[in-house]
Amino acid sequence: MKSICEHKLNANFGKCVTGFHMLNKCPIKEAIWEDVNSLIFSSCGIDIYSKSDGSHLPGMDIDSSFGRLSNKSVKYLKNKKNIDISSYRLTNTCSENVCGNPDEIIAEIKKRKNFDYYSIIAREETSENISYDWFIIPSNHEVFNPSSFTWSSITGKRGKNKGVQVGWETNEVNGCKMTITFSMSSQLWIHINVDMIREFIKASVTVKNQPKLNYIELSDLF
């Protein structure tokens, strides 16, 4: 990973997240995270070449002098032990009509990866606070490599899908796995044991989920 001032990155992450929640009660996710991530990078002297601006297109969201990023926002599961990441829709490779095979699926996932890092903001919410962790993880890390797993078909257990293939899943490796469900647009989901990526946490902050201003009050201040 390219050299970057860790202290400045951490400090500006905290400032951006705190500033956002001075106005907003909703958590930082999706397109908002892309904007916040870009602002943090800019404040640390990292040039932003382009952004997807919430287009929802698969793959790269931010192109910068630091590298190309895919932005993801997730909510911690099981007492901060796991996260689930939504990824590519693979209807052209596997679906209810044509189930495909593991070799085709693996090749398609690898072909679509056009970025260097996953930039993930993970949150844990309580009634009063939201705690955030920011991960910057190389996209070639083993938890994102479909070849790290053994793929097998998922068969329906009841109703009209009983005995029919309804998706794909992998074995579990170090608490991580991948799944594809045809009825969910054959979207790839990556299920990750946080212990496998904990070393990539770049910044953390906990904020009060109690905005101090609304947009009208902010406008009046200026």
C-alpha positions in Angstrom: 0.0 0.0 0.0 1.3 3.5 -0.9 2.7 5.6 1.9 0.3 8.0 3.5 0.2 10.0 6.7 -1.7 7.6 9.0 -2.2 10.2 11.7 -3.6 12.8 9.3 -5.9 10.2 7.7 -7.3 9.1 11.1 -7.7 12.7 12.2 -9.6 13.9 9.1 -11.7 10.8 9.0 -12.9 11.6 12.5 -13.5 15.3 11.6 -15.5 14.4 8.5 -17.7 11.8 10.2 -18.3 14.1 13.2 -19.1 17.0 10.9 -21.6 14.9 8.9 -23.4 13.9 12.1 -23.7 17.5 13.3 -26.3 17.8 10.6 -27.5 14.2 9.9 -29.0 11.4 11.9 -28.8 8.8 9.2 -25.6 6.7 9.0 -22.9 7.2 6.4 -23.4 4.8 3.6 -23.5 4.3 -0.2 -23.0 7.5 -2.2 -22.5 9.5 1.0 -19.5 7.4 1.8 -18.0 8.1 -1.6 -18.2 11.8 -1.0 -16.8 11.6 2.5 -14.0 9.3 1.4 -13.1 11.8 -1.4 -13.1 14.7 1.0 -10.8 12.8 3.5 -8.4 12.0 0.7 -8.4 15.6 -0.7 -7.7 16.9 2.8 -4.7 14.6 3.1 -3.2 15.9 -0.2 -4.4 12.9 -2.4 -5.6 14.0 -5.8 -9.1 12.8 -6.9 -9.2 12.1 -10.7 -12.8 10.9 -10.9 -15.8 9.7 -8.9 -18.8 7.5 -9.9 -21.0 10.0 -8.0 -23.4 7.2 -6.8 -23.9 5.8 -10.3 -24.2 2.2 -8.8 -22.1 0.9 -11.6 -20.0 -2.1 -10.5 -16.3 -1.8 -9.9 -14.3 1.4 -9.3 -15.9 4.3 -7.5 -13.0 6.7 -6.9 -9.9 7.1 -9.0 -7.1 8.9 -7.1 -3.4 9.4 -6.8 -3.6 6.8 -3.9 -5.2 4.2 -6.2 -8.5 3.1 -7.6 -11.1 2.4 -4.9 -14.4 0.4 -4.7 -16.4 2.0 -1.9 -18.5 -0.2 0.4 -20.6 0.6 3.4 -21.7 -2.2 5.8 -23.2 -2.8 9.2 -21.3 -5.0 11.7 -22.9 -8.4 12.4 -22.6 -10.7 15.4 -21.0 -8.3 17.9 -18.6 -6.9 15.2 -17.3 -10.3 14.3 -18.6 -10.4 10.7 -19.5 -8.1 7.7 -21.3 -8.9 4.5 -20.3 -7.1 1.3 -22.5 -6.9 -1.8 -20.7 -7.2 -5.1 -21.3 -7.8 -8.8 -24.5 -9.0 -10.3 -23.7 -12.1 -12.3 -26.9 -12.7 -14.3 -24.9 -13.0 -17.6 -22.8 -15.8 -16.1 -25.3 -17.7 -13.8 -29.1 -17.5 -13.4 -32.2 -19.5 -13.0 -32.1 -20.1 -16.8 -28.5 -21.0 -17.1 -26.8 -22.0 -13.9 -23.2 -21.7 -15.2 -20.3 -23.4 -13.6 -17.6 -22.5 -11.0 -14.9 -21.8 -13.6 -17.0 -19.3 -15.5 -18.1 -17.6 -12.3 -14.5 -17.3 -11.0 -13.3 -15.9 -14.4 -16.1 -13.4 -14.5 -15.5 -12.1 -11.0 -11.8 -11.6 -11.7 -12.5 -9.9 -15.0 -14.7 -7.3 -13.4 -12.2 -6.2 -10.8 -10.9 -2.9 -12.0 -9.8 -1.3 -8.8 -6.8 -1.6 -6.4 -8.5 -1.3 -3.0 -11.8 -1.9 -1.2 -12.6 1.2 0.9 -15.1 0.0 3.5 -16.8 2.0 6.2 -18.3 -0.4 8.8 -20.7 0.8 11.5 -22.2 -0.4 14.8 -25.3 1.5 15.9 -26.9 2.0 19.3 -29.8 4.3 20.3 -27.3 7.1 21.0 -24.1 6.5 19.2 -22.7 5.2 15.9 -19.2 3.7 15.9 -17.3 3.6 12.6 -14.2 1.7 11.4 -12.6 2.5 8.0 -10.9 -0.3 6.2 -8.6 0.1 3.2 -8.0 -3.4 1.9 -6.0 -4.5 -1.2 -8.5 -5.9 -3.7 -6.3 -9.0 -4.2 -6.6 -10.0 -0.6 -7.5 -13.7 -0.2 -11.0 -13.0 1.2 -11.9 -11.4 -2.1 -10.3 -14.1 -4.3 -13.0 -16.5 -5.6 -10.3 -19.1 -6.3 -9.6 -19.3 -2.6 -12.8 -21.2 -2.1 -14.5 -24.4 -3.4 -17.8 -23.7 -5.1 -20.9 -25.9 -5.0 -24.6 -25.5 -6.0 -27.4 -24.4 -3.7 -30.6 -26.5 -4.1 -34.0 -25.3 -3.0 -35.5 -27.1 0.0 -39.2 -26.5 -0.4 -42.0 -25.4 -2.7 -41.5 -25.0 -6.4 -37.8 -24.8 -6.0 -37.4 -28.0 -4.1 -34.5 -30.0 -5.7 -33.8 -27.1 -8.2 -30.6 -25.2 -8.2 -31.2 -21.7 -6.8 -27.6 -20.4 -6.5 -24.0 -21.0 -5.6 -22.0 -21.0 -2.4 -18.5 -21.7 -1.3 -17.0 -23.6 1.6 -16.0 -21.5 4.6 -12.3 -20.6 4.8 -11.1 -18.9 8.0 -14.7 -17.8 8.7 -15.2 -16.3 5.2 -17.3 -17.5 2.2 -19.1 -16.3 -0.9 -22.7 -16.8 -2.0 -24.8 -16.2 -5.1 -28.6 -16.4 -5.1 -30.3 -16.4 -8.5 -33.5 -14.8 -7.2 -31.5 -11.8 -5.9 -30.3 -10.9 -9.4 -27.4 -13.4 -9.0 -25.6 -10.9 -6.9 -22.3 -12.0 -5.4 -22.1 -11.6 -1.6 -18.8 -11.8 0.3 -19.2 -12.9 3.9 -16.1 -11.9 5.9 -14.7 -12.7 9.3 -13.5 -9.4 10.6 -10.4 -11.0 12.2 -9.1 -11.6 8.6 -9.1 -7.9 7.8 -8.6 -6.2 11.1 -5.1 -5.1 10.3 -6.4 -2.9 7.5 -8.4 -0.6 9.8 -7.0 2.9 9.1 -9.3 5.0 11.3 -12.1 4.7 13.8 -14.5 7.1 15.5 -17.6 7.1 17.7 -20.1 9.9 17.3 -23.3 11.0 19.1 -26.3 10.3 16.8 -27.8 13.7 17.8 -27.5 16.4 15.2 -26.7 19.9 16.5 -28.0 21.8 13.5 -30.6 21.4 10.7 -30.1 22.7 7.2 -32.1 25.9 7.7 -30.1 26.8 10.8 -26.9 26.1 8.9 -28.0 28.4 6.1 -28.8 31.1 8.5 -25.3 31.0 10.0 -23.9 31.9 6.6 
